[in-house]
Amino acid sequence: MNYLIITFEIIVALSILNVWLIQNKKPTRWRGGNATTIIEEFEVYGLSKQMCYIIGFLKVTLALLLLVAIWFPVIKQPAALGLAALLLGSIVMHFKIKDPLLKSFPAALFLVLCLIIAFA
């Protein structure tokens, strides 16, 4: 079970880092509304650019902590629960703007994985 949880930690962390650090200025099928960048996506949600930077900082920090938790398990649960809360917020934003359910799939998947990580 330990290796499975570590695998989940790596998958979630690298995926979050990919979205926020590599794919942030590229269109994806998962972006809210018709947004093509993360900044545009936050605008579609009715959130400011500053809020985008705050959420981005939190998600990147928590994703890095999730990786660090492989060696320091004491931070695994707080990092996973912090990410879970932010991912739940992502899902709520998709519902707020009436996105198709499919656009919430990555956030929902990673939310479930974070809950498994936190409570395993």
BELRABEL-V257844 format. One record per residue. RES is the residue in one letter. D_CENTER is the distance of its C-alpha to the mean C-alpha in Angstrom with 1 decimal. Layout:
# BELRABEL-V257844
res: {RES/RES}
d_center: {D_CENTER/D_CENTER}
This chain:
# BELRABEL-V257844
res: {M/N/Y/L/I/I/T/F/E/I/I/V/A/L/S/I/L/N/V/W/L/I/Q/N/K/K/P/T/R/W/R/G/G/N/A/T/T/I/I/E/E/F/E/V/Y/G/L/S/K/Q/M/C/Y/I/I/G/F/L/K/V/T/L/A/L/L/L/L/V/A/I/W/F/P/V/I/K/Q/P/A/A/L/G/L/A/A/L/L/L/G/S/I/V/M/H/F/K/I/K/D/P/L/L/K/S/F/P/A/A/L/F/L/V/L/C/L/I/I/A/F/A}
d_center: {23.1/22.1/21.5/19.3/17.1/17.1/16.2/13.2/12.1/12.9/11.2/7.7/8.4/10.1/7.8/5.1/8.6/10.0/8.1/8.7/12.0/13.7/12.8/12.4/16.0/16.3/16.4/14.5/15.4/12.0/12.4/13.6/17.4/19.2/17.0/17.3/15.2/12.2/15.1/16.8/13.9/13.8/17.6/17.5/15.7/18.5/16.5/18.0/17.3/17.4/14.7/12.5/13.6/13.1/9.4/9.0/11.2/9.6/6.2/8.6/11.0/9.3/8.2/11.9/13.1/11.8/14.0/16.8/16.8/18.3/21.4/21.0/20.0/20.7/17.3/15.4/15.4/14.5/11.5/10.3/11.3/9.8/6.2/7.6/9.1/6.5/5.0/8.8/9.3/7.6/10.0/12.7/12.7/13.1/15.9/17.3/18.1/19.3/17.2/18.2/16.5/15.6/13.1/11.0/11.3/8.3/6.1/9.3/9.7/6.8/7.8/11.2/10.8/9.6/12.6/14.8/14.0/14.8/17.9/19.3}
